[in-house]
Amino acid sequence: MGHRVVITGIGIYSCLGENLSEVTQSLYSGKSGIVFDPARKDFGFRSALTGMVSEPDLKNYLSRRQRMGMHQPAMYAYMATREAMEQSGLDADYLEKTETGIIYGNDSTAASVVEAVDKVKEKRDTTLIGSGAIFQNMNSTVNMNLSTIFRLKGINFTLSAACASGSHSIGMGYLMISQGLQERVVCGGAQEINPAAMASFDGLGTFSVRESEPTRASRPFDRDRDGLIPSGGAATVILESYEAAKKRGAPILAELLGYGFSSNGDHISNPSMDGQVRSLQMALKQAGVATSDIDYINAHATSTPVGDGSEARAIFEVFGGNVPVSSTKSMTGHECWMAGASEIVYTLLMMQNSFIAPNINFENPDEDSARINIVAETRQQPVNCFLSNSFGFGGTNSTLILRKV
């Protein structure tokens, strides 16, 4: 590859906190963001558990015209991107005069579509939907809104790859920059948390029903796990070429060394150890690092019986049993389209503060997780090089490797 790719800004809006400082504290203390939502029970959900993320009030930041095309994913993404831009030192004047791209992960806009259709059914008149609905309804809602608000002039598209969307968006930004096609790309992932977005997922029976103890329900790798918990929000990662970042005196948080990917080419929802192993090996090869160089793995593990076991076997196959592993989904639940980006942000915060966040609720290993090094309590130690996994429906796999500069 040609150009080195670095991260100069990150932003987060999640159930662990609405900014980097709040989220760092939650990660360090092992604080869960999972709640019981009575509205879901009334809606007809089998499980009323969710990561709770409030909708931001954007009136202080954006005009009514700018807000009219925004629904939950775009709202969350704006807050995360605003924070990342500030950290990176990118202002409106600079963005107006330079070429900055955006590749954002998003794979649904369910609630806005339902609301628009319901309005037509009620009024029997499509002209009463409102002019902003089309921009809320489209899967590219995040890109359309953010590229317009921040006046971005480079590459501009939405990446939809199920629960690997956020990770693949960063990987694609990495490829664009390393090949010299862009100097800078805003990447990330956004996920709506409303009931309309999660009803069909709940209907599959994959959500935990440990409703009496919400904060203990998400338990990746634990023998007694009974399903995932939906969550959401948004996370933004600003990628730049090393040369461009140095030229403008931007903070360099880490270097993105490798991007591995694969497709299982098999079952539409069941994971594949073979596909995961190929993604891991590709990332290591591209990064030019040995397995012994990896200080920590932020696992995809969502707290499902089949998925966590498959990943534990893949990690053991490639790394053996020594490298520290935890899943921040034990605290956040599964942030779906956002997760691949948010977990990069979470792990960068660990890197900056020299700790490994715990895999909370890990009390009893099963035969697969017993073979790898699950970190069940916060561990104070340097993290100089880490790996993050993201796997999604349809058999899409993504692996990213980052190193401190």
C-alpha positions in Angstrom: 0.0 0.0 0.0 1.1 3.6 -0.6 0.1 6.2 2.0 0.1 5.6 5.7 -3.4 6.1 7.2 -3.9 7.7 10.6 -6.8 8.7 12.8 -7.0 12.3 13.8 -10.4 12.5 15.5 -13.1 10.4 17.1 -16.6 11.0 18.3 -19.2 8.9 20.1 -22.9 9.1 21.1 -24.0 5.9 22.7 -25.7 4.2 25.7 -22.4 4.5 27.6 -22.4 8.3 27.3 -22.9 11.2 24.9 -19.3 12.2 24.6 -15.8 10.8 24.8 -15.3 11.7 28.5 -18.5 10.0 29.7 -17.9 6.9 27.6 -14.3 6.6 28.9 -15.6 6.6 32.5 -18.2 4.0 31.7 -15.7 1.7 29.9 -13.3 1.9 32.8 -15.9 1.2 35.5 -17.6 -1.5 33.5 -20.9 0.4 33.5 -23.8 -1.1 31.5 -26.1 1.0 29.3 -28.8 -1.7 29.1 -32.3 -0.9 30.4 -35.8 -2.5 30.4 -38.1 -0.4 28.1 -41.8 -0.9 28.9 -42.8 0.6 25.6 -41.4 -2.4 23.9 -43.5 -4.8 25.9 -46.6 -2.8 25.0 -45.5 -2.9 21.3 -45.4 -6.7 21.4 -41.7 -7.4 21.9 -40.6 -10.8 23.3 -37.8 -8.9 25.0 -38.0 -5.3 26.2 -34.2 -5.0 26.8 -32.3 -2.3 24.9 -29.4 0.0 25.1 -31.0 3.4 25.7 -29.8 6.4 23.7 -31.7 9.7 24.0 -32.4 11.7 20.9 -30.3 14.9 20.9 -31.9 18.3 20.7 -30.2 19.8 17.6 -31.9 23.2 17.7 -28.8 24.8 19.2 -26.7 23.5 16.4 -28.7 23.4 13.2 -31.4 25.4 11.4 -34.9 24.0 10.9 -34.1 23.4 7.2 -30.9 21.4 8.2 -32.9 19.3 10.7 -35.9 18.5 8.6 -34.3 15.6 6.7 -32.8 14.0 9.9 -34.2 11.0 11.8 -32.4 9.0 14.6 -29.4 7.7 12.6 -28.5 11.1 11.2 -29.1 12.8 14.5 -26.8 10.5 16.4 -24.2 10.7 13.6 -24.2 14.4 13.6 -23.4 14.5 17.3 -20.6 12.0 17.0 -19.2 13.7 13.9 -19.3 17.2 15.5 -17.2 15.9 18.4 -14.7 14.1 16.0 -14.4 17.3 13.9 -13.6 19.4 16.9 -10.9 16.9 18.1 -9.4 16.7 14.7 -9.3 20.5 14.3 -11.5 20.6 11.2 -13.6 23.7 10.9 -16.2 24.8 8.4 -13.9 27.1 6.5 -11.2 24.4 6.1 -13.8 21.8 4.9 -15.3 24.2 2.5 -11.9 24.7 0.8 -10.5 21.2 0.8 -11.6 17.8 -0.3 -12.9 15.6 2.5 -14.9 12.5 1.9 -17.5 10.6 3.9 -18.2 6.8 4.0 -20.7 6.0 6.7 -22.1 2.7 7.7 -25.9 2.4 8.0 -28.3 -0.4 7.1 -31.8 0.7 8.0 -34.1 3.7 8.5 -37.1 1.8 9.6 -38.9 4.2 11.9 -38.9 7.1 9.4 -40.3 4.8 6.7 -43.0 3.5 9.0 -44.0 7.0 10.1 -44.3 8.2 6.5 -46.4 5.3 5.4 -48.6 5.6 8.5 -49.2 9.3 7.7 -50.4 8.4 4.1 -52.7 5.7 5.4 -54.2 8.1 7.9 -54.5 11.2 5.6 -55.0 9.4 2.2 -52.7 12.1 0.7 -49.0 11.7 -0.1 -48.5 15.5 -0.3 -49.0 15.7 3.5 -46.0 13.5 4.3 -43.6 16.5 4.4 -40.6 17.4 2.2 -38.1 16.0 4.7 -39.4 12.5 4.7 -37.6 11.3 1.6 -34.3 12.3 3.1 -35.1 10.5 6.4 -36.4 7.4 4.6 -33.3 6.7 2.4 -30.6 4.4 3.7 -28.1 7.1 2.8 -29.7 9.5 5.2 -26.5 9.9 7.3 -24.3 10.7 4.3 -26.8 13.1 2.7 -27.2 15.1 5.8 -23.7 15.2 7.1 -22.1 15.9 3.7 -24.5 18.8 3.3 -24.1 20.2 6.8 -20.3 19.9 6.9 -20.0 20.9 3.2 -17.8 17.8 2.3 -16.4 17.7 -1.2 -14.9 14.3 -1.5 -16.1 10.7 -1.9 -19.7 10.3 -0.6 -21.6 7.1 -0.1 -23.3 4.9 2.5 -22.0 1.4 3.2 -24.5 -1.3 4.1 -23.1 -4.5 5.4 -25.3 -5.5 8.3 -23.4 -5.5 11.7 -20.1 -5.0 9.9 -21.2 -1.8 8.3 -19.2 0.6 10.6 -16.1 -1.5 10.4 -16.2 -1.8 6.6 -16.7 1.9 6.3 -13.4 2.5 8.1 -11.8 -0.2 6.0 -13.0 1.4 2.7 -11.8 4.9 3.9 -8.5 3.3 4.6 -8.2 1.9 1.1 -9.2 5.2 -0.5 -6.5 7.1 1.4 -3.8 4.5 1.1 -4.2 4.4 -2.6 -4.0 8.2 -2.9 -7.6 8.8 -3.9 -8.5 10.9 -0.9 -6.5 12.7 1.8 -9.2 12.6 4.4 -12.4 10.6 4.9 -15.0 10.8 7.6 -16.0 7.3 8.5 -18.4 5.7 11.1 -21.6 3.9 11.8 -25.1 4.8 13.0 -27.9 2.7 14.4 -31.5 3.7 15.3 -32.8 2.2 18.5 -36.6 2.7 18.1 -38.9 -0.3 18.3 -39.7 -0.2 14.6 -36.1 -0.9 13.8 -35.9 -3.9 16.1 -39.3 -5.6 15.9 -38.4 -8.1 13.2 -35.1 -8.8 14.9 -36.9 -9.5 18.1 -39.2 -11.9 16.3 -36.3 -14.1 15.4 -35.9 -15.0 19.1 -32.3 -13.9 19.3 -32.7 -11.3 22.1 -32.0 -12.0 25.7 -35.0 -12.4 27.9 -33.2 -11.9 31.2 -35.5 -8.9 31.8 -35.4 -9.0 35.6 -31.7 -7.9 35.5 -31.0 -5.7 32.4 -27.4 -4.8 33.2 -26.5 -8.5 33.6 -28.3 -9.7 30.5 -25.6 -9.1 27.9 -22.9 -11.7 28.7 -20.6 -12.5 25.8 -18.7 -15.7 26.0 -20.4 -16.7 29.3 -21.8 -20.2 29.4 -25.2 -18.9 30.5 -25.8 -16.3 27.7 -29.2 -16.4 26.2 -29.1 -13.9 23.4 -28.0 -10.4 22.4 -29.5 -7.0 23.3 -30.2 -4.3 20.7 -28.6 -1.0 21.0 -27.4 2.0 18.9 -26.2 5.5 18.6 -23.3 6.6 16.4 -19.5 6.7 16.2 -17.3 8.7 13.9 -13.6 8.1 13.0 -11.7 10.7 10.9 -9.1 9.1 8.8 -6.3 11.0 7.1 -3.1 10.3 5.2 -0.1 10.7 7.6 1.3 13.4 5.3 -1.9 15.5 5.3 -2.3 15.1 9.1 1.3 16.3 9.7 1.0 19.1 7.3 -2.0 20.7 9.1 -0.7 19.8 12.6 -3.6 17.5 13.4 -3.5 15.2 16.5 -2.6 11.7 15.5 -4.4 9.2 17.7 -3.3 6.0 16.0 -2.3 4.4 12.7 -4.6 2.0 10.9 -2.3 -0.8 9.8 -4.6 -3.5 8.3 -8.0 -4.2 7.0 -9.1 -7.8 6.6 -12.4 -9.0 5.1 -14.2 -12.1 3.9 -17.5 -13.6 3.1 -18.6 -16.9 4.5 -20.5 -17.8 1.3 -22.8 -20.1 3.4 -25.8 -19.6 5.7 -27.5 -16.2 5.7 -27.4 -15.8 9.5 -25.2 -18.5 11.0 -21.5 -17.6 11.6 -18.6 -19.4 10.0 -15.3 -20.0 11.8 -13.6 -20.4 8.4 -14.7 -17.0 7.2 -13.7 -15.3 10.4 -10.2 -16.9 10.4 -9.7 -15.7 6.8 -10.6 -12.2 7.8 -8.2 -12.3 10.8 -5.4 -13.7 8.7 -5.8 -11.1 6.0 -5.7 -8.2 8.4 -2.6 -9.5 10.0 -0.9 -10.1 6.7 -1.8 -6.6 5.4 -0.7 -5.0 8.6 2.6 -6.8 8.6 2.4 -7.7 12.2 2.7 -11.0 14.1 0.0 -12.4 16.4 2.4 -11.7 19.3 2.3 -7.9 18.4 -1.5 -7.7 19.2 -2.0 -6.5 22.8 -5.8 -6.8 22.8 -8.7 -8.0 20.8 -12.1 -6.3 21.0 -14.3 -9.2 20.0 -17.5 -9.0 18.0 -19.1 -11.4 20.5 -22.8 -10.4 20.8 -23.9 -12.8 23.6 -25.5 -15.4 21.3 -24.8 -19.1 22.0 -23.6 -19.9 18.4 -21.9 -16.7 17.5 -19.7 -16.3 20.5 -18.5 -19.9 20.3 -17.6 -19.6 16.7 -15.5 -16.4 17.3 -13.8 -17.9 20.3 -12.7 -20.9 18.2 -11.5 -18.5 15.4 -9.4 -16.4 17.9 -7.9 -19.6 19.4 -7.1 -20.9 15.9 -5.2 -17.8 14.9 -3.8 -16.4 18.2 -3.9 -19.3 20.7 -5.0 -18.6 24.2 -2.8 -15.7 25.5 -3.9 -12.4 23.9 -6.4 -10.5 26.1 -9.9 -10.5 24.8 -13.1 -8.7 25.8 -16.4 -7.7 24.2 -17.6 -4.2 25.0 -21.0 -5.4 23.9 -21.2 -6.8 27.4 -21.8 -3.2 28.4 -23.4 -1.7 25.3 -25.4 -4.5 23.9 -25.2 -5.0 20.1 -25.0 -1.6 18.4 -25.5 -3.3 15.0 -24.6 -1.0 12.1 -22.7 1.2 14.4 -20.7 -1.4 16.3 -17.7 -1.8 14.0 -17.0 1.9 14.3 -18.0 2.4 18.0 -15.7 -0.5 19.0 -12.8 1.3 17.3 -13.6 4.4 19.3 -14.0 2.4 22.6 -10.6 0.7 22.0 -8.8 3.9 21.1 -10.1 5.3 24.4 -8.5 2.3 26.2 -5.3 2.9 24.2 -5.2 6.5 25.3 -5.8 5.7 28.9 -3.8 2.4 29.2 -6.5 0.0 30.2 -8.6 -2.9 28.9 -12.3 -2.6 29.5 -13.9 -5.6 31.1 -16.1 -8.3 29.5 -18.7 -7.8 32.3 -21.0 -10.6 33.3 -18.4 -13.3 32.3 -18.8 -15.7 35.2 -18.6 -19.2 33.8 -16.7 -20.0 30.6 -17.9 -22.7 28.2 -15.6 -25.1 26.4 -14.8 -22.5 23.7 -14.3 -19.4 25.8 -12.2 -21.3 28.4 -9.5 -21.7 25.7 -9.0 -17.9 25.3 -8.0 -15.1 27.6 -11.2 -13.3 28.5 -10.7 -10.1 30.6 -13.5 -10.1 33.1 -12.4 -7.1 35.1 -10.8 -3.8 34.1 -7.1 -4.3 33.6 -4.6 -1.5 33.8 -2.0 -2.1 31.0 -0.7 -0.4 27.9 -2.4 -1.1 24.6 -0.1 -0.3 21.8 -1.6 -2.5 19.0 -5.1 -3.9 18.9 -7.5 -5.8 16.7 -11.3 -5.4 16.3 -13.6 -7.9 14.8 -17.1 -7.3 13.2 -19.3 -9.9 11.6 -22.7 -9.5 10.1 -25.7 -11.3 8.6 -25.1 -12.6 5.1 -21.7 -13.8 6.2 -19.8 -10.5 5.9 -16.7 -10.3 8.1 -14.3 -7.3 8.8 -11.2 -7.0 10.9 -9.2 -3.9 11.6 -5.8 -3.5 13.2 -4.6 -0.2 14.7 -1.3 0.8 16.4 -0.3 3.7 18.6 2.0 6.2 16.8 
